């Protein structure tokens, strides 16, 4: 008579399954915890503001983009923050590094926010409005729409974070050298322009935009990257308009930056 054989699950395999389940549970908890804490801190600022305010932040810890807005369907005009898209688009299209002339223009455009240099790069090297729209499509920025007057281009913070992630994290579009070139410029903006998402931070790279324009009144925006002292980091974009003054826009952006930092520390 032949004994039936019972196949027992190996203990090691069972332990691996349990560990995998626990890691999934911990990951979901971390995401929901971070999301809830950010929303709680942000909404106290955003929903007490008379301005249109929208924020997006990406954390490589959770691989998630967190957002909040008191004008969720609103498209914000980029003002000078579009200069990062213009530079990324030119670099992505070129086979090889920037020429010395392009590099000079790019330095003025990002570090000094020089508009004449931007217009030359926009028209002569990116291809104007069509080239900018193609850049948005290339980076998956589906809620952004180019304008022939580049500063009046419309976007969302979430779209801008997609671009920033290509610059500060991994990219299939930009090489490591390309990414480094853009990061270096954004890390060296002039002191009088290093406000905004940099509030309470020592290690950051950014590009700000501001414009007094018609019914939008003061448009004030700030996009970039922050690295905390313990090594954690994140990309962040804050867009505002309907501000009575430029200072009012700066204030709300910096309030949001300050409450974001400790939560992602």
HELIX and SHEET records of a PDB file:
HELIX    1   1 UNK A   11  UNK A   46  1                                  36    
HELIX    2   2 UNK A   79  UNK A   81  5                                   3    
HELIX    3   3 UNK A   82  UNK A   93  1                                  12    
HELIX    4   4 UNK A  100  UNK A  111  1                                  12    
HELIX    5   5 UNK A  115  UNK A  121  1                                   7    
HELIX    6   6 UNK A  122  UNK A  126  3                                   5    
HELIX    7   7 UNK A  128  UNK A  138  1                                  11    
HELIX    8   8 UNK A  150  UNK A  152  5                                   3    
HELIX    9   9 UNK A  157  UNK A  168  1                                  12    
HELIX   10  10 UNK A  176  UNK A  186  1                                  11    
HELIX   11  11 UNK A  191  UNK A  193  5                                   3    
HELIX   12  12 UNK A  214  UNK A  216  5                                   3    
HELIX   13  13 UNK A  246  UNK A  263  1                                  18    
SHEET    1   A 5 UNK A  64  UNK A  69  0                                        
SHEET    2   A 5 UNK A  52  UNK A  59 -1                                        
SHEET    3   A 5 UNK A 233  UNK A 243 -1                                        
SHEET    4   A 5 UNK A 217  UNK A 227 -1                                        
SHEET    5   A 5 UNK A 204  UNK A 213 -1                                        
SHEET    1   B 2 UNK A  76  UNK A  77  0                                        
SHEET    2   B 2 UNK A 154  UNK A 155 -1                                        
END                                                                             
